[in-house]
Amino acid sequence: MKRITAGRVGIVQGSRVLFSDFVNGGPMWTGEGARESRSTVSFSEPFLAPPAVTTTISLWDFDNGTNLRAEITPERVTETGFDLVFRTWADTRVARIRADWTAIGPVRDEDDWDLG
């Protein structure tokens, strides 16, 4: 469990279109090639420690003739950002995905002293 002192909690949110493969016949739509999309997210300000990050799909456009299989997750979370990763597999065909994310973690307080 992460414990964060009240008043020193930072929350940052964002949204990102990961791909629109139906436009150009990309691998998520054709089902051939890499079935992973990875996008680096940088926070507007750094946290004091790696924050808790949640990811969700806010827009999905899948082919209705195949099974729906998908995973979206944050990876390599640091104080300054993370990788937003979407994966699918087998016969699933994905036209486009937009992902939303939220990071919550400890931040510097304006009253903190910097003795370094």
C-alpha positions as CSV (number, residue, x, y, z in Angstrom):
1,M,0.0,0.0,0.0
2,K,1.2,3.5,-0.9
3,R,0.7,6.0,1.9
4,I,0.7,9.7,0.8
5,T,0.7,12.6,3.2
6,A,-2.4,14.8,2.7
7,G,-1.7,18.0,0.8
8,R,1.2,16.4,-1.1
9,V,-0.7,14.3,-3.6
10,G,-0.5,15.0,-7.3
11,I,-3.0,13.8,-9.9
12,V,-2.4,14.1,-13.6
13,Q,-4.6,12.8,-16.4
14,G,-4.4,12.5,-20.1
15,S,-5.8,10.9,-23.2
16,R,-4.0,9.7,-26.3
17,V,-5.0,8.1,-29.6
18,L,-2.7,5.1,-29.9
19,F,-3.3,4.3,-33.5
20,S,-5.8,4.4,-36.4
21,D,-4.7,1.4,-38.4
22,F,-7.8,1.1,-40.6
23,V,-6.7,4.3,-42.4
24,N,-3.4,3.0,-43.6
25,G,-3.9,-0.8,-43.4
26,G,-1.6,-1.1,-40.3
27,P,-0.9,-4.3,-38.4
28,M,-3.6,-4.0,-35.8
29,W,-6.2,-3.8,-38.6
30,T,-4.8,-6.4,-41.0
31,G,-3.8,-8.8,-38.2
32,E,-0.3,-9.2,-39.5
33,G,2.9,-8.0,-38.0
34,A,3.4,-6.5,-34.5
35,R,0.3,-6.6,-32.4
36,E,1.5,-4.2,-29.8
37,S,1.3,-0.4,-29.7
38,R,3.6,1.4,-27.2
39,S,3.5,5.1,-26.5
40,T,5.7,7.0,-24.0
41,V,3.8,9.4,-21.7
42,S,5.7,12.2,-20.0
43,F,4.2,13.9,-16.9
44,S,4.0,17.7,-16.9
45,E,5.9,17.7,-13.6
46,P,7.8,14.9,-11.9
47,F,6.5,12.9,-8.9
48,L,8.7,12.3,-5.8
49,A,8.3,8.5,-6.4
50,P,6.7,6.4,-9.2
51,P,3.0,7.1,-9.0
52,A,0.1,4.6,-9.2
53,V,-1.1,4.7,-12.9
54,T,-4.4,3.4,-14.2
55,T,-5.2,3.1,-17.9
56,T,-8.5,2.6,-19.7
57,I,-9.8,2.4,-23.2
58,S,-11.9,5.5,-23.9
59,L,-12.6,4.7,-27.6
60,W,-12.4,1.3,-29.3
61,D,-13.2,0.4,-32.9
62,F,-12.9,-3.4,-33.5
63,D,-13.9,-5.6,-36.4
64,N,-17.2,-7.3,-35.5
65,G,-16.2,-10.5,-37.5
66,T,-13.5,-11.5,-35.1
67,N,-13.1,-12.2,-31.4
68,L,-12.5,-9.2,-29.1
69,R,-9.1,-9.6,-27.3
70,A,-7.2,-6.7,-25.8
71,E,-5.0,-5.6,-23.0
72,I,-4.0,-2.1,-22.0
73,T,-1.5,-1.5,-19.3
74,P,1.1,1.0,-18.0
75,E,4.7,-0.3,-18.0
76,R,8.0,1.1,-16.9
77,V,6.4,3.7,-14.6
78,T,8.9,6.2,-13.2
79,E,8.7,9.6,-11.5
80,T,8.7,11.3,-14.9
81,G,6.4,9.1,-17.1
82,F,5.5,5.6,-18.3
83,D,4.9,3.5,-21.4
84,L,1.2,3.1,-22.4
85,V,0.9,-0.3,-24.0
86,F,-2.0,-1.8,-25.9
87,R,-1.8,-5.5,-27.1
88,T,-4.1,-7.8,-29.0
89,W,-3.5,-11.3,-30.5
90,A,-4.9,-14.1,-32.6
91,D,-7.6,-13.0,-35.2
92,T,-8.7,-9.8,-33.5
93,R,-8.7,-6.8,-35.8
94,V,-8.5,-3.3,-34.3
95,A,-9.2,-0.2,-36.3
96,R,-8.3,2.4,-33.6
97,I,-7.9,2.9,-29.9
98,R,-7.9,5.9,-27.7
99,A,-6.6,5.5,-24.1
100,D,-7.1,7.6,-21.0
101,W,-4.8,7.4,-18.0
102,T,-4.5,8.8,-14.5
103,A,-1.4,9.0,-12.3
104,I,-1.6,9.6,-8.6
105,G,1.4,10.0,-6.4
106,P,3.5,12.0,-4.0
107,V,4.7,15.5,-5.1
108,R,6.8,18.2,-3.6
109,D,5.0,20.7,-1.4
110,E,5.8,24.4,-1.8
111,D,6.7,24.4,1.9
112,D,9.3,21.6,1.5
113,W,12.9,22.6,2.0
114,D,15.5,21.7,-0.5
115,L,18.8,21.2,1.4
116,G,20.6,19.6,-1.6
